[in-house]
Amino acid sequence: MTDIRDSNREQYVCRFPKRENDFRKGAFAVVIDLHLHLDGSLSARDVLQLASLSGVSLPPMPDGPHALDTLLVAPPGGGSLGGYLQKFELPLSVLQTEQTITLAFRSLIVRLSRQGLCYAEIRFAPQLHCRGGLTQEQVVQAAVTGCAQGTEACGLPVGLILCCMRGADNRAQNMQTVALASQYLHRFVCALDLAGDEARYPTNQFVDLFAAAHQEGVPLTIHAGEAAGAESVWTALRCFARRIGHGVRAQEDSSLLQRLREEQTVLEMCYTSNLQTGAAASAEVHPLARFLEAGLCVTLNTDNMTVSNTTLHKEYLRVQRQFSLTDEQLLQIACNAAQGAFLPDGEKQRLQHTVQQNFLRWLHQDTDQSEC
C-alpha cells in the first residue's frame, strides 16, 4: 500500500465533496470500483430494454420503470445474503443472449463513466447466462465485445472478472470458467472470483478450482468473510487470493488481521451491501474504519449498484459521514484501489497518479460545503 501521507500532507483539509453532484461535475473524478457485479447493477431502464429484446414478460408498470424497484432493490438492512441474492433472478433472466449481454456491459460502462469513475473491474458468472443455450465461451465473448464497445464509446478503462459459483453439482461448469479465464486473460479478463452463498458452500470446498487457476497464472479474488467467518478468509489466503471480496468477518481473528496487514492483502469492502446482507450487523460495528486505522489495505466498492441502490460516490459519502473519515483517509482508500487493481505495475502507478493529482486539483477549487 502506498501511504499518501508521505507527501503533501499539509494539503489535506476538510474539502471532500459533500454532495454526489460534486462528483458528477468531475470535481473528484478519481474513484475506482474493484467489486462490481454486472447482474446486480442493471438499471431499471436496462432491464426494460433487455426484457423487450429477450421476450421476457414483466409485471405491469403504470408508474414507469421505477415500479421494478421492488424486484431489483434489496431492503436497506437486517437481511441475509440468501435473501439479497434473490434480487438477481430478474436481471439474470434478461441476460441470456449474446446481444443482451453485450448491451448490458456497454450500458454499464457508459454509466460508470458518466458517474466520474476512472477505472472499474466488472464481474459476472458466465455459467449463469447459459440457460438459453449459450456456451460459456459465447457468453464470455459477448461480455468482451460489450467491454470493448463501452470503452470505445466513453474512454473508461475496465477489467473483467469471471466468477465461479458456489454450489454442490457445478464443478464441471466452474472448471470451464477457470479455463476461459486463462484463455481470455489480458483480453479484458483480468482475474477469477468465487461468488455465491458462502454460508451454504464453504470456501474450502473449492480449493481445486483455485489451484487450477493459480497454475494457469490467473489472478484470484475470492468472496470470503461475508456470510462465513474468519476461517473462510484464511482459506482464501491459502489459495493464493490477492484480494478478498468483503472480508468483514476477518475482524473475528486478530492473527488474521495481522496477516492481512503484513501482506497488504486488498480488501474489497462494500459498505451498503454489507449492511443489507447482515455481514455487518449495523453501521456502528462495520469494521471499515477500524481496518483502515490499523493499516489494512481497505478499498470501497458498490458490489451491486441497483440491488444496493447505490453508486460509488454515495458509498464514499456514506462512510465519510458514518465514520467521520478525513479527506486523507478517503484518498488513501482510493489510492489503495489503484494499487489493488488487476493491472500491470506501470498502469497501476499511472492510475494512482491520476487519483492523487485530481484530488489535489480539487482541493484548490471553490466547492459548496453544504451537506448533501
C-alpha positions in Angstrom: 0.0 0.0 0.0 1.3 3.4 -0.9 0.9 5.7 2.0 -0.4 9.1 0.7 0.6 10.7 4.0 4.3 10.6 2.8 3.8 13.7 0.6 1.6 16.8 0.5 0.1 16.0 3.9 -0.5 19.6 4.8 -2.8 19.9 1.8 -5.5 17.6 3.1 -8.1 19.9 4.6 -11.8 19.0 5.1 -12.7 19.7 1.5 -14.0 16.3 0.3 -17.2 16.6 -1.8 -20.3 16.8 0.4 -22.8 16.2 -2.4 -23.0 13.5 -5.0 -23.4 16.2 -7.7 -19.9 17.4 -6.9 -18.6 14.0 -8.3 -20.8 14.2 -11.3 -19.4 17.6 -12.3 -16.0 16.0 -12.4 -14.7 17.7 -9.2 -13.5 14.5 -7.8 -13.3 12.0 -10.7 -10.8 9.8 -9.0 -12.8 6.8 -7.7 -12.2 3.2 -8.7 -14.7 0.3 -8.3 -13.0 -3.1 -7.9 -16.0 -5.1 -6.8 -19.0 -4.5 -9.1 -21.4 -7.3 -10.3 -23.0 -6.8 -13.7 -26.3 -8.5 -12.9 -26.8 -6.6 -9.7 -26.1 -3.3 -11.4 -28.5 -3.2 -14.3 -30.7 -0.1 -14.2 -34.5 -0.4 -14.4 -34.4 1.0 -17.9 -31.7 -1.5 -18.9 -34.0 -4.3 -17.6 -36.9 -3.0 -19.6 -34.9 -2.8 -22.8 -33.3 -6.1 -22.4 -36.6 -7.8 -21.4 -38.1 -6.5 -24.6 -35.2 -7.8 -26.7 -35.3 -11.2 -24.9 -39.1 -11.6 -24.9 -39.2 -11.8 -21.1 -42.6 -10.8 -19.6 -42.5 -8.2 -16.9 -45.3 -7.2 -14.5 -47.5 -4.2 -15.4 -45.7 -0.9 -14.6 -48.2 2.0 -14.8 -45.8 4.2 -12.9 -42.8 3.6 -15.2 -39.5 1.7 -14.8 -39.2 2.5 -11.1 -42.0 0.1 -10.4 -39.4 -2.5 -10.9 -37.6 -1.4 -7.7 -39.4 -4.0 -5.6 -38.0 -6.7 -7.7 -34.5 -5.3 -8.1 -33.6 -3.5 -4.9 -32.9 -5.2 -1.5 -34.2 -3.8 1.8 -31.7 -1.4 3.4 -30.7 -3.6 6.3 -31.4 -6.6 8.5 -31.4 -9.2 5.7 -29.3 -12.1 4.8 -27.0 -13.0 1.9 -29.5 -15.6 0.7 -32.3 -13.0 0.6 -30.1 -10.5 -1.1 -29.2 -12.9 -3.9 -32.9 -13.4 -4.7 -32.8 -9.9 -6.3 -30.6 -11.3 -9.1 -33.3 -13.5 -10.7 -34.9 -10.9 -12.9 -31.7 -9.4 -14.2 -30.3 -12.8 -15.0 -33.5 -13.7 -16.9 -32.8 -10.9 -19.4 -29.1 -11.7 -19.8 -29.4 -15.0 -21.7 -28.5 -13.9 -25.2 -25.3 -12.6 -26.7 -27.0 -9.4 -27.7 -28.3 -8.5 -24.3 -25.1 -9.4 -22.5 -23.1 -7.2 -24.9 -25.6 -4.3 -24.5 -25.6 -4.7 -20.7 -21.8 -4.3 -20.4 -21.8 -1.4 -22.8 -24.5 0.4 -20.9 -22.9 -0.2 -17.5 -19.5 1.1 -18.6 -21.0 4.3 -20.1 -23.0 4.8 -16.9 -19.9 4.4 -14.8 -18.0 6.9 -17.0 -20.8 9.4 -16.5 -20.6 9.0 -12.8 -17.0 10.1 -12.9 -15.1 6.8 -12.4 -11.6 6.5 -13.8 -11.4 2.7 -13.7 -13.6 -0.3 -12.9 -13.5 -4.0 -12.7 -16.8 -5.7 -13.5 -17.5 -9.3 -12.6 -20.0 -11.8 -13.6 -20.5 -15.6 -13.7 -20.6 -17.0 -17.3 -22.4 -20.2 -16.2 -25.4 -18.2 -15.1 -26.0 -17.0 -18.6 -26.3 -20.4 -20.3 -30.0 -21.0 -19.6 -31.0 -20.1 -23.1 -28.5 -22.4 -24.8 -25.3 -20.3 -25.0 -22.0 -21.8 -24.2 -19.8 -20.2 -21.5 -17.4 -19.2 -24.2 -20.1 -17.5 -26.2 -21.1 -15.6 -23.0 -17.5 -14.5 -22.3 -17.0 -13.4 -25.9 -20.3 -11.3 -25.7 -19.0 -9.8 -22.5 -15.6 -8.9 -24.0 -17.4 -7.3 -27.0 -19.5 -5.3 -24.6 -16.5 -4.1 -22.7 -14.8 -3.1 -26.0 -17.8 -1.2 -27.2 -18.3 0.5 -23.8 -14.6 1.6 -23.6 -14.6 2.8 -27.1 -17.8 4.8 -26.5 -16.6 6.7 -23.4 -12.9 6.0 -22.9 -13.3 4.4 -19.5 -10.8 1.5 -19.0 -12.3 -1.6 -17.4 -11.3 -5.1 -16.4 -13.5 -8.2 -16.5 -13.5 -10.7 -13.6 -15.0 -14.2 -14.3 -16.9 -15.7 -11.3 -17.1 -19.4 -10.5 -20.1 -20.2 -8.4 -20.5 -21.9 -5.1 -22.7 -24.9 -5.5 -23.0 -28.7 -5.0 -23.1 -30.0 -8.5 -21.4 -27.5 -10.8 -17.7 -28.4 -10.6 -17.5 -29.0 -14.4 -19.0 -25.6 -15.1 -16.6 -24.0 -12.6 -13.6 -25.7 -14.2 -14.7 -24.4 -17.6 -14.9 -20.9 -16.2 -11.3 -21.3 -14.9 -10.2 -22.4 -18.4 -11.9 -19.4 -20.0 -10.3 -17.0 -17.5 -6.9 -18.4 -18.6 -7.9 -18.3 -22.3 -9.1 -14.7 -22.3 -6.6 -13.3 -19.8 -5.4 -9.8 -20.8 -8.3 -9.6 -23.3 -10.3 -7.6 -20.8 -10.4 -10.6 -18.5 -8.1 -9.8 -15.6 -9.0 -12.3 -12.8 -11.1 -15.1 -11.4 -13.5 -15.0 -8.5 -15.7 -17.3 -6.4 -19.2 -16.0 -5.6 -22.5 -17.2 -4.3 -23.8 -18.4 -0.9 -20.7 -18.6 1.3 -22.7 -19.9 4.3 -24.1 -23.0 2.5 -21.0 -23.7 0.4 -17.8 -23.1 2.4 -14.7 -21.8 0.6 -12.7 -24.9 1.4 -14.9 -27.0 -0.9 -13.4 -25.2 -3.9 -9.6 -25.4 -3.3 -9.1 -27.4 -6.5 -10.5 -24.5 -8.6 -8.1 -22.1 -7.1 -5.2 -24.4 -7.6 -6.0 -24.8 -11.2 -6.4 -21.1 -11.7 -3.1 -20.4 -9.9 -1.3 -22.9 -12.1 -2.6 -21.1 -15.2 -1.3 -17.8 -13.8 -4.8 -16.3 -13.4 -5.0 -13.7 -10.5 -7.6 -14.5 -7.8 -10.0 -12.6 -5.7 -12.3 -14.6 -3.6 -15.6 -13.7 -1.8 -14.8 -14.5 1.8 -15.7 -13.3 5.3 -19.1 -12.1 4.1 -21.5 -14.8 5.2 -18.9 -17.1 6.8 -16.3 -16.4 9.4 -12.6 -15.7 9.6 -11.7 -19.3 8.5 -13.2 -18.6 5.1 -10.7 -15.7 4.7 -7.8 -17.9 5.9 -8.8 -20.5 3.2 -8.8 -17.8 0.5 -5.3 -16.7 1.5 -4.0 -20.2 1.5 -5.5 -20.5 -2.1 -3.4 -17.6 -3.4 -6.1 -14.9 -3.3 -4.5 -11.5 -3.9 -7.7 -9.8 -2.9 -10.6 -10.6 -0.6 -14.2 -9.8 -1.5 -15.8 -8.1 1.5 -13.6 -9.7 4.3 -15.9 -8.1 7.0 -15.6 -11.1 9.4 -11.9 -11.0 9.4 -12.4 -8.8 12.4 -13.1 -12.0 14.4 -9.5 -13.1 14.3 -6.6 -10.8 15.4 -4.0 -13.1 13.9 -5.8 -12.9 10.6 -5.8 -9.1 10.8 -2.1 -9.1 11.4 -1.6 -11.4 8.3 -3.8 -9.1 6.2 -1.8 -6.0 7.3 1.6 -7.6 6.8 0.8 -8.8 3.3 -1.3 -5.8 2.4 -4.0 -8.1 1.0 -6.6 -5.9 -0.7 -10.0 -5.9 1.0 -12.8 -5.1 -1.4 -15.3 -3.7 1.2 -18.8 -2.9 0.2 -20.4 -0.8 3.0 -24.1 -0.6 2.0 -24.2 -4.2 0.7 -22.6 -5.4 4.0 -25.4 -3.9 6.0 -28.1 -5.4 3.7 -26.7 -8.9 3.8 -26.0 -8.9 7.6 -22.3 -9.2 7.1 -22.2 -6.3 9.5 -25.0 -6.2 12.0 -25.1 -2.4 11.9 -23.3 0.6 10.6 -21.7 1.1 14.1 -20.0 -2.2 14.1 -18.9 -2.2 10.4 -15.1 -2.6 10.6 -14.1 -0.4 7.6 -12.7 2.5 9.7 -11.0 0.2 12.2 -9.4 -1.8 9.4 -8.2 1.4 7.8 -6.8 2.9 11.0 -5.0 -0.5 11.6 -3.2 -0.2 8.3 -5.1 -2.8 6.3 -5.4 -2.2 2.6 -9.1 -1.2 2.5 -10.9 -0.3 -0.7 -14.5 0.9 -1.1 -16.8 -0.6 -3.7 -20.5 -0.8 -4.6 -21.0 -4.6 -5.0 -24.3 -4.1 -6.8 -25.4 -0.6 -7.7 -29.1 -1.5 -8.3 -29.6 -4.2 -5.6 -28.0 -1.9 -3.1 -29.5 1.3 -4.5 -26.1 3.0 -4.5 -23.2 4.4 -6.5 -19.6 4.6 -5.6 -19.9 8.3 -4.8 -22.7 7.5 -2.4 -20.5 4.9 -0.7 -17.8 7.4 -0.2 -20.2 10.0 1.2 -21.9 7.4 3.5 -18.7 6.1 5.1 -17.4 9.7 5.4 -20.4 10.6 7.4 -20.7 7.4 9.4 -17.1 7.2 10.5 -16.0 10.9 10.3 -13.2 9.9 7.9 -10.7 12.6 6.9 -10.0 13.6 3.4 -6.6 11.9 3.8 -8.3 8.6 4.7 -10.7 8.8 1.8 -7.8 9.5 -0.6 -5.9 6.5 0.9 -8.9 4.3 0.1 -8.9 5.5 -3.5 -5.2 5.0 -3.8 -5.5 1.5 -2.3 -7.9 0.7 -5.1 -5.4 1.9 -7.7 -2.7 -0.2 -6.2 -5.0 -3.2 -5.9 -6.3 -3.2 -9.4 -5.5 -6.2 -11.6 -3.3 -4.2 -13.8 0.5 -4.2 -14.7 2.5 -2.2 -12.2 3.1 0.7 -14.6 -0.6 1.1 -15.2 -1.4 1.0 -11.5 1.2 3.7 -10.9 -0.4 5.9 -13.6 -3.8 5.3 -12.2 -2.7 6.2 -8.7 -1.1 9.4 -10.1 -4.4 10.3 -11.7 -6.2 9.8 -8.4 -3.7 11.9 -6.4 -3.4 14.7 -8.9 -7.2 15.0 -9.4 -7.7 15.2 -5.7 -5.0 17.9 -5.3 -6.6 19.9 -8.1 -10.0 19.6 -6.5 -8.6 21.0 -3.2 -8.0 24.3 -4.9 -11.5 24.7 -6.2 -14.2 26.6 -4.5 -16.8 24.0 -3.7 -20.1 24.3 -1.9 -19.6 22.8 1.6 -23.3 22.3 2.3 -24.4 18.8 3.5 -26.0 16.6 0.9 
